Amino acid sequence: MVAHIPSSSIWSPARRPRPRPASAPENSVPGQAPSNDDGAPDSPGSGDLRSEFQHDYDRLLFSTPVRRLADKTQVWPMDENDSVRTRLTHSHEVANLARSIGVRVFLSSPEEFKRSGIGPDALLNVIQPILLATGLGHDLGNPPFGHQGEAAIGRWFENRQDWIFSKTARDGRELEQSQAVPEALRLEFTRFDGNPQALRLLTRLQTHVDGVGLDLTAATLAAGLKYPVSFAAADPRNPIRKKGGYFSSEKDVVDWVREQTGLEEGQRHPLTWIMEACDDIAYSVLDVDDVLKKLVMSPDDVLVVLQRSRRDDPTVLKLLSRFTDVEQKPLRPDAQRDIKIQYLRAFFIEALVTHASEQFIRNLRPIFDFSHQMPLMDNSELCSDLKKIAKRYAFNNPLVLRTEALGAAALDGLMSAFWSAISDRNDMGNIESRKRSARSSYIFSLISPNYVQEACATDTPSSSANGMRYRELRLLTDMISGMTDTYAMRLWSEFQALPHANST
């Protein structure tokens, strides 16, 4: 069994409170809920010996949003090569790398972790499951077509910012002040980002009997908050504040997480540094690995590029030696290529995981007192050089750019179609009001019921703090960001064939 952890610590196992049903027995545990998607009961005496954080990981693993990552772009959109990564394989790899680094840093400095409030069993029951959960869930809020999808959503709002936040329509009347989107919140849309959308998905949008999403612990939610500031407090000069990390709609959740963990605005959970580093490692090594799988480059090409700037790098020299050994074996050229790719992947991952672990250990004190500011991989020249290769040969590949351009056009059209369906209604005070055209009725019917339910809720801190237009636009981004690549392209093709006649 996991040792007791104080609820008010950075390792807080607390879950969000929920109202106790009128029929609940007096000895029921406030805040305890049935299991959610993890396939096992939570009740005392059930024989389930998992820690609260192991529950978090299991809930994520079995959740629908994680499965949808299988059809979301990592680099190569909708690629027919099964060896090329999707967001799902990327997320599993980030989770695995994070667990590996977590083991290294804990075993090297257990006393520092002990001082932070956890015991000797923490590696198995706290650190590893939190890192696995944050690695698996870090990209859940990403829309179709990856970062180009984020940019497409932001552009849609930027192109309409003269009216979308403040008027009933492009040529319509001004909204009442209480219903318009305040200036301070408009960046949440014009600079849409997948990180705060992931928090929203995990805490709001997943169906739960008490409306708490996947009902993850405070510590796991804190570790997943990559940018621990609001959009208004974002500072592009500061690497951990350069983006808004949560939407206004989830401020009450973030306030609760901070109450439980003791973290303040701008303070990162220690494990967030590891999750971020593993994302960087995956974007460097494994995106280059996909370039090789796509036959855009050969393993020897990669070494030639790296030798220009890293001729004396120990990892590069070791790989050159191994490549020579492979070439002396009586192997087919395609087998030699595959073996070289495996060596590249293994040696580069080891070098970067070692770098991240050493950086974390070297900066233990500032990380745990929340004064550290520089990401662990920012001073890795190898990571930087590998990212440059990925950018040039993967992200700037004509096939990738063409598919991203098609995807961006589809998202722009889909947003316009769904916005029309959301706003084209008889009663502007009720999002679910009867639509004024058959087209709008059909398109609105495609929006996930739990997204609509959240937008229409009137008894939540989010609904009381934000006006109708904010909730309408949040519903729009919820629907778009939840789509997979294939679904988005298919739906856009279908919408293009729908008539625009306003038949009722």
ZAMARGU-4260 file (C-alpha; in steps of 0.2 Angstrom, whole numbers, plus 5000, padded with zeros to 4 digits):
<rodrens>
0) 5000/5000/5000 | 5006/5018/4996 | 5011/5027/5012 | 5000/5042/5018 | 5003/5058/5008
5) 4997/5074/5015 | 4983/5081/5005 | 4990/5099/5005 | 5007/5095/4996 | 5013/5095/4978
10) 5009/5076/4979 | 4991/5079/4984 | 4981/5063/4980 | 4965/5074/4982 | 4951/5073/4970
15) 4939/5087/4966 | 4924/5088/4978 | 4907/5085/4973 | 4890/5086/4981 | 4885/5072/4992
20) 4868/5064/4986 | 4854/5066/4998 | 4853/5047/5000 | 4872/5045/5004 | 4876/5037/5021
25) 4883/5047/5035 | 4899/5038/5034 | 4902/5040/5015 | 4918/5048/5010 | 4916/5066/5003
30) 4924/5068/4986 | 4925/5049/4983 | 4918/5043/4966 | 4916/5027/4957 | 4930/5022/4945
35) 4930/5031/4928 | 4935/5021/4913 | 4949/5012/4922 | 4940/4995/4923 | 4942/4992/4942
40) 4932/4997/4958 | 4938/5011/4969 | 4929/5006/4985 | 4938/5002/5001 | 4940/4983/5004
45) 4938/4979/4986 | 4956/4972/4985 | 4962/4985/4973 | 4979/4990/4979 | 4983/5003/4966
50) 4988/5020/4972 | 4977/5035/4968 | 4990/5040/4954 | 4990/5023/4947 | 4971/5025/4945
55) 4974/5042/4936 | 4985/5033/4923 | 4973/5019/4921 | 4958/5031/4918 | 4968/5040/4905
60) 4974/5024/4896 | 4956/5018/4894 | 4948/5035/4889 | 4941/5039/4872 | 4951/5055/4869
65) 4967/5044/4871 | 4961/5032/4858 | 4957/5046/4846 | 4975/5051/4846 | 4978/5036/4834
70) 4971/5047/4820 | 4979/5064/4825 | 4994/5070/4816 | 5011/5070/4824 | 5021/5076/4809
75) 5015/5066/4793 | 4996/5069/4792 | 4985/5053/4788 | 5000/5044/4782 | 4998/5026/4775
80) 5014/5020/4782 | 5010/5011/4798 | 5027/5013/4805 | 5025/5032/4805 | 5020/5040/4822
85) 5003/5047/4826 | 5000/5057/4842 | 4995/5041/4851 | 5012/5033/4848 | 5021/5049/4851
90) 5011/5051/4868 | 5015/5033/4873 | 5034/5036/4869 | 5034/5053/4879 | 5026/5043/4894
95) 5039/5030/4893 | 5053/5042/4892 | 5046/5052/4907 | 5045/5036/4917 | 5063/5032/4913
100) 5070/5049/4918 | 5059/5049/4934 | 5068/5033/4939 | 5085/5040/4936 | 5082/5056/4946
105) 5073/5048/4960 | 5086/5035/4963 | 5100/5048/4962 | 5092/5060/4975 | 5079/5051/4985
110) 5082/5063/5000 | 5076/5078/4990 | 5060/5069/4985 | 5058/5064/5003 | 5059/5082/5009
115) 5045/5086/4997 | 5033/5075/5006 | 5034/5057/4999 | 5041/5041/5006 | 5052/5027/4999
120) 5038/5019/4990 | 5035/5035/4980 | 5044/5029/4964 | 5032/5015/4960 | 5016/5023/4968
125) 5018/5041/4965 | 5032/5047/4953 | 5030/5034/4939 | 5011/5034/4937 | 5011/5053/4937
130) 5024/5054/4924 | 5015/5041/4914 | 4999/5050/4915 | 5005/5067/4911 | 5015/5060/4896
135) 5000/5051/4889 | 4988/5065/4892 | 4999/5080/4887 | 4993/5081/4869 | 4975/5077/4871
140) 4969/5095/4868 | 4978/5096/4851 | 4966/5098/4836 | 4967/5089/4820 | 4983/5092/4810
145) 4994/5096/4825 | 5001/5114/4827 | 4994/5119/4810 | 4977/5115/4817 | 4980/5126/4832
150) 4986/5140/4820 | 4970/5137/4809 | 4959/5139/4824 | 4968/5155/4830 | 4967/5163/4812
155) 4948/5159/4811 | 4946/5170/4826 | 4959/5183/4821 | 4950/5186/4804 | 4933/5189/4813
160) 4939/5198/4829 | 4931/5214/4824 | 4914/5206/4827 | 4915/5188/4834 | 4918/5193/4852
165) 4906/5208/4853 | 4892/5207/4840 | 4877/5196/4836 | 4884/5194/4819 | 4896/5202/4806
170) 4883/5216/4802 | 4873/5213/4818 | 4871/5224/4834 | 4883/5225/4849 | 4881/5212/4862
175) 4877/5217/4880 | 4893/5219/4890 | 4888/5205/4901 | 4887/5193/4885 | 4902/5199/4875
180) 4919/5191/4877 | 4930/5203/4888 | 4946/5209/4880 | 4956/5200/4892 | 4949/5183/4887
185) 4950/5185/4868 | 4968/5179/4867 | 4961/5162/4873 | 4954/5160/4855 | 4965/5171/4844
190) 4980/5161/4851 | 4971/5145/4854 | 4983/5131/4861 | 4981/5113/4864 | 4988/5113/4882
195) 4974/5122/4890 | 4962/5112/4879 | 4969/5096/4887 | 4966/5102/4904 | 4948/5107/4899
200) 4945/5090/4891 | 4952/5081/4907 | 4942/5091/4919 | 4926/5096/4911 | 4922/5088/4894
205) 4923/5069/4899 | 4906/5063/4905 | 4906/5060/4923 | 4891/5057/4935 | 4897/5072/4945
210) 4904/5083/4931 | 4922/5082/4935 | 4929/5074/4919 | 4941/5060/4922 | 4942/5065/4940
215) 4961/5065/4941 | 4971/5069/4957 | 4977/5087/4961 | 4995/5082/4959 | 4993/5074/4942
220) 4983/5089/4935 | 4997/5101/4942 | 5011/5090/4934 | 5001/5092/4917 | 5000/5111/4918
225) 5015/5115/4907 | 5012/5134/4907 | 5006/5138/4925 | 4999/5155/4921 | 4983/5162/4913
230) 4983/5170/4896 | 4983/5187/4904 | 4999/5183/4913 | 5008/5175/4898 | 5026/5182/4895
235) 5034/5177/4878 | 5051/5181/4886 | 5049/5168/4900 | 5050/5149/4894 | 5037/5143/4907
240) 5026/5158/4905 | 5027/5160/4886 | 5009/5154/4883 | 4993/5154/4893 | 4991/5137/4902
245) 4973/5137/4906 | 4956/5145/4900 | 4945/5156/4911 | 4933/5142/4910 | 4944/5131/4920
250) 4951/5144/4933 | 4941/5136/4947 | 4949/5120/4943 | 4966/5128/4943 | 4962/5137/4960
255) 4957/5120/4968 | 4973/5112/4962 | 4983/5126/4969 | 4974/5125/4985 | 4978/5107/4987
260) 4996/5107/4981 | 5002/5124/4988 | 5008/5129/4970 | 5005/5147/4965 | 5003/5156/4948
265) 5019/5154/4938 | 5025/5139/4949 | 5028/5123/4940 | 5026/5106/4948 | 5044/5097/4948
270) 5038/5083/4937 | 5032/5095/4923 | 5050/5098/4919 | 5053/5080/4915 | 5037/5079/4904
275) 5042/5094/4894 | 5060/5087/4892 | 5053/5070/4885 | 5042/5079/4873 | 5057/5088/4867
280) 5067/5072/4865 | 5052/5064/4856 | 5051/5079/4844 | 5070/5078/4840 | 5075/5060/4840
285) 5058/5051/4835 | 5053/5064/4822 | 5070/5061/4813 | 5066/5043/4815 | 5050/5045/4805
290) 5060/5055/4792 | 5070/5039/4790 | 5055/5028/4789 | 5048/5038/4775 | 5064/5036/4766
295) 5067/5055/4765 | 5084/5053/4772 | 5096/5038/4776 | 5104/5035/4792 | 5121/5040/4784
300) 5113/5056/4778 | 5109/5060/4797 | 5127/5057/4802 | 5134/5068/4788 | 5123/5082/4793
305) 5128/5080/4812 | 5146/5079/4808 | 5146/5096/4801 | 5143/5104/4818 | 5146/5089/4830
310) 5162/5080/4823 | 5169/5076/4840 | 5152/5072/4849 | 5154/5055/4858 | 5137/5049/4852
315) 5141/5053/4834 | 5158/5044/4835 | 5150/5029/4843 | 5137/5028/4829 | 5150/5030/4815
320) 5159/5015/4823 | 5143/5005/4824 | 5139/5009/4806 | 5156/5002/4800 | 5152/4986/4810
325) 5135/4984/4801 | 5142/4987/4784 | 5155/4973/4787 | 5141/4961/4790 | 5134/4950/4776
330) 5117/4959/4777 | 5105/4965/4763 | 5105/4984/4761 | 5088/4986/4768 | 5092/4976/4783
335) 5108/4986/4786 | 5097/5002/4784 | 5085/4996/4797 | 5099/4991/4810 | 5107/5008/4807
340) 5090/5017/4811 | 5089/5007/4827 | 5106/5012/4832 | 5102/5030/4829 | 5086/5030/4839
345) 5094/5020/4854 | 5110/5030/4855 | 5102/5047/4853 | 5088/5043/4865 | 5101/5037/4878
350) 5111/5053/4876 | 5096/5065/4878 | 5088/5055/4892 | 5105/5056/4901 | 5106/5075/4898
355) 5089/5078/4904 | 5092/5068/4920 | 5108/5076/4924 | 5100/5094/4921 | 5086/5089/4933
360) 5098/5082/4946 | 5110/5097/4944 | 5095/5109/4947 | 5086/5099/4960 | 5085/5113/4973
365) 5078/5127/4962 | 5066/5115/4954 | 5059/5110/4971 | 5059/5128/4977 | 5050/5134/4961
370) 5064/5146/4956 | 5070/5136/4941 | 5066/5144/4924 | 5076/5135/4910 | 5069/5119/4901
375) 5080/5104/4904 | 5084/5102/4885 | 5087/5120/4881 | 5106/5119/4883 | 5107/5102/4873
380) 5116/5106/4856 | 5112/5088/4850 | 5093/5090/4854 | 5094/5107/4844 | 5103/5100/4829
385) 5091/5085/4828 | 5076/5097/4829 | 5084/5107/4814 | 5085/5091/4804 | 5066/5087/4808
390) 5061/5104/4804 | 5070/5104/4787 | 5066/5087/4781 | 5050/5083/4790 | 5040/5098/4794
395) 5045/5107/4778 | 5042/5092/4767 | 5031/5096/4752 | 5019/5082/4756 | 5017/5087/4774
400) 5015/5106/4769 | 5002/5101/4756 | 4992/5090/4768 | 4993/5103/4782 | 4986/5116/4769
405) 4972/5105/4765 | 4968/5102/4783 | 4969/5121/4788 | 4956/5125/4774 | 4945/5111/4780
410) 4946/5117/4798 | 4942/5135/4793 | 4927/5129/4783 | 4921/5117/4798 | 4923/5131/4810
415) 4912/5142/4799 | 4899/5128/4797 | 4898/5124/4816 | 4898/5143/4821 | 4883/5145/4809
420) 4874/5130/4817 | 4877/5136/4835 | 4872/5154/4832 | 4858/5151/4819 | 4844/5149/4832
425) 4827/5156/4838 | 4831/5159/4856 | 4848/5167/4858 | 4848/5164/4877 | 4847/5145/4874
430) 4861/5137/4864 | 4849/5121/4862 | 4835/5132/4855 | 4827/5127/4838 | 4838/5130/4823
435) 4832/5141/4809 | 4837/5130/4795 | 4838/5112/4791 | 4857/5113/4788 | 4860/5121/4805
440) 4849/5108/4813 | 4859/5094/4805 | 4876/5101/4809 | 4872/5105/4827 | 4866/5088/4830
445) 4884/5082/4826 | 4891/5091/4841 | 4895/5079/4856 | 4881/5080/4868 | 4893/5081/4883
450) 4901/5097/4875 | 4883/5104/4873 | 4879/5100/4891 | 4894/5109/4897 | 4891/5124/4886
455) 4873/5125/4893 | 4877/5122/4911 | 4871/5137/4922 | 4876/5130/4939 | 4895/5130/4937
460) 4909/5143/4941 | 4913/5144/4923 | 4895/5148/4917 | 4893/5161/4931 | 4909/5170/4926
465) 4908/5170/4907 | 4894/5176/4896 | 4884/5168/4882 | 4896/5172/4868 | 4911/5165/4878
470) 4902/5148/4880 | 4897/5148/4862 | 4914/5150/4856 | 4921/5138/4869 | 4908/5125/4862
475) 4915/5128/4844 | 4933/5125/4849 | 4928/5110/4860 | 4920/5102/4844 | 4934/5106/4832
480) 4948/5101/4843 | 4940/5085/4847 | 4940/5079/4829 | 4952/5067/4822 | 4961/5071/4805
485) 4951/5058/4795 | 4935/5063/4803 | 4938/5082/4800 | 4942/5079/4781 | 4927/5068/4779
490) 4915/5079/4787 | 4921/5094/4778 | 4919/5085/4761 | 4901/5081/4767 | 4897/5099/4772
495) 4902/5105/4755 | 4889/5095/4747 | 4875/5102/4759 | 4863/5115/4752 | 4863/5132/4761
500) 4845/5135/4758 | 4836/5141/4774 | 4822/5128/4774 | 4814/5125/4791
</rodrens>
